[in-house]
Amino acid sequence: MKTRIIAAAVAAFAGGAAYAQDEVTLQLKWVTQAQFAGYYVAEDQGFYDEESLDVTILPGGPDIAPPQVLAGGGADVMVDWMPSALSAREKGLPIVNIAQPFKTSGLMLTCWKDTGITGPEDFRGRTIGVWFFGNEYPFLSWMSQEGIPTDASDDGITVLKQGFNVDPLLQRQADCISTMTYNEYGQVLDAGVGEDELVNFKYEDQGVATLEDGLYVLEENLEDPAFVDKMERFVRASMKGWKWAEENPEDAAMIVLDNDETGAQTESHQIRMMQEIAKLTAGSNGALAEEDYRRTVDTLLAGGSDPVISKEPEGAWTHEITDAALN
């Protein structure tokens, strides 16, 4: 401890104007993987250091709900999907989108082609795997717009609460499962299934895509100028990390692997994931596009008798951070 204190004092003296870094804790939506490469790259490449930030990145997992972590003070900022965030806001948790690194949705339904499914109208009477913990909202909204019940009736869909794996499809427990273009779809192929055996329905293609991995903070914190300044620097450095990752997908994947303390990830899978993730962040400078927000809200409100949100959100996003960080 003494050695560390002395070293810090020497560094401060040598730096002259050196000063303590501001601490930021980021809660991820899921485990360490290329889905979050931009943040790991920003840390690895010194982009956070350039902004005088000491960033702690907390991996997520099946038992971690980022909104709860944020509400409990365990993080300053979180990564979440907008449907989950807007639902949480309507239920009383005042969270605000401050940046939107992901421009495009990677969510799909992947079905066995031999089931004869060719479109949403063929989902009736089928079993479909759906992720929950906030990830079910886009699917439920889509089915509501299609007029397809999700109550396991003969004319409806049997919803299988899908774990975060592809076993229900491989074991024929479900006709279709939820997949991400950058993750589970690759797992299905890695299991020996040919692309010609599958049919995919991308939410983007179906016109029901909702915004995914955005950055959210508690609304009350935006009243603190010091916090706002810290978030401006965090977003600026993070977006620099994302653009670096887009241009260097293989190197970005290696950085992610260096941060995977579980050892669960593989090089080939992370490289493929980063290549797909780059397609989703392409075209975004971090600022939320109002037309994308509008599409998300319209999709979520179009839920018939059981909408994801029941009214037009107010104050759910701000350009204050990105205007200052990116201009």
Buried (B, 14 or more C-beta within 10 A) or exposed (E): EEEEEEEEEEEEEEEEEEEEEBEBBBBBBBBBBBBBBBBBBBBBBEBBBEBBBEBEBBBBEEEBBBBEBBBEEBBBBBBBBBBBBBBBBBEEBBBBBBBBBBBBBBBBBBBBBEEEBEEBEBBBBBBBBBBEBBBBBBBBBBBBBBEBBBEEEEEBBBBBEBEBEBBBBBEEEBBBBBBBBBBBBBBBBEEEBEEEEBBBBBBBEBEBBBBBBBBBBBBEBBEEEEBBBBBBBBBBBBBBBBBBBBEBBEBBBBBBBEBBEEEEBEEEBBBBBBBBBBBBBEEBBBBBBEEBBEBBBEBBBBBEEEBBBEEEBEEBBBBBBBEBBBE
